[in-house]
Amino acid sequence: MPPDRELTFEALPEPVVRVLSTIADAGHEVALVGGCVRDRLLGIPVVDWDAATSARPEEVAALFEDATWENRFGTVTIGRSPVVEVTSYRAEAGYRDQRRPDDVRFGVSLTDDLARRDFTVNAMAWLPTDLAAGKGLMLDPVGGAADLSDRLLKTVGDPRQRFGEDALRLMRAARFAGRFEMTIDAKTEAAIVELAPTVATVSSERVRDELLRILRLDPRPSRALVALERLGLLKVILPELAALRGIPQAKAVPGDALDHTLRAVDAAGVEARLAALLHDLGKATTLADGHFIGHDKVGADVAATVLARLRVPSSLAARTVGAVREHMYAYDDAWTDAAVRRFIRRTAYVDRALLFALRRADNAASGVGSNGEENQAQLEARVARELERHPELLLYRRLAIDGYDLQRELGLEPGPEIGAVLDRLIEAVLDDPGLNEVSTLLELARQR
């Protein structure tokens, strides 16, 4: 593809057209840049809309009532659904913290702006010439389109310099290589391997976000995860996961514990991929006589540590840890209804939809086959049926009496004895929900 040529981008979202046209009508040059251009060329949905402009950030912000501008790097965020991020053309110099430039200079050209970007496939721009018709000029000063066509990932300019500017780019290289099935250029890969330890300088939040992008955006996240391992990055950002390499397993599908985990991630829906990634961390330390005794409970504790280190939001962390802790249930059709009710009671604190999604992915990765799927479907149906039949007991966890009733009717003093009686009554009601009536429960309570 020539460096500059006419290119039509059809069906741009209206909010994107609004931003581009407003800036252009104000007399400024503006172009779509980076990942949105790359994804349009690939014919895949655009996740992030980024534009660059000759206007200074304060000039851009003044054009939109829904604009926010909160940093010195010239990025103005505009609108919602989708958000458009507009950055002023800039040149950068000095990266003492391996993330932010020490010096930012506005007023450069679009070509100069593209030259500061990470990879050639992200250093392309589309400059609109007729927005109504979707027509524009493709700018490709570093050959990104050819590299994209060849599925070759390489940095803009010297790879050591690019990675020295921001060590997160090391992870981004693995993400792009995996998601777009690209081969990493030899010089770029050598620089990544050499500089892999420097990813430890990246903040936990940025590592987390990059990892979640891999899990959310890649149809097969294992490709990027394998690249992270090969490049020496996995042992730095997730040593607990890297430790699964070489841990043997007896599964229908060959491979070690890390191979199994990667298959589980690929088999999981997007909502369960994080849990699948962490579900077997306990296997690294619990192998004995060919078994992983208690690896689910150990793994849940390790997962909690990992998620805290990555500063994953507490609600997501709790849901993930709960699913990991309970994923080793052993259902078969011999379970009684009482056993199903006890399972519901035991997993009341868990996001059960996530737990079931994790178990399905785990089964698929283990090569369990149709019997495992049928068992899982049967369990889910029985759980739904019991919840429908006994919502007070199972959904709201209510007995017909409580500790105050025991104090009043039986003369019990507050303390552990009341708890023991209630536990005994709960077990009786789980066996036979028909016992969950005031008079019956009081009679059972008297039988001490």
Helices and strands as residue ranges (DSSP letters): E 4-8, H 14-25, E 30-33, H 35-42, E 49-53, H 57-62, E 67-69, E 75-78, E 84-88, E 90-93, E 103-106, H 110-115, G 120-122, E 125-130, G 131-133, E 135-139, H 144-150, E 152-153, H 159-165, H 168-179, E 183-184, H 186-195, G 196-201, H 204-217, H 222-230, H 234-237, H 239-242, H 257-267, G 270-272, H 273-278, H 283-286, E 287-288, E 291-292, H 295-309, H 314-326, H 337-346, H 352-366, H 370-389, I 391-395, H 403-410, H 416-431, G 433-435, H 438-446
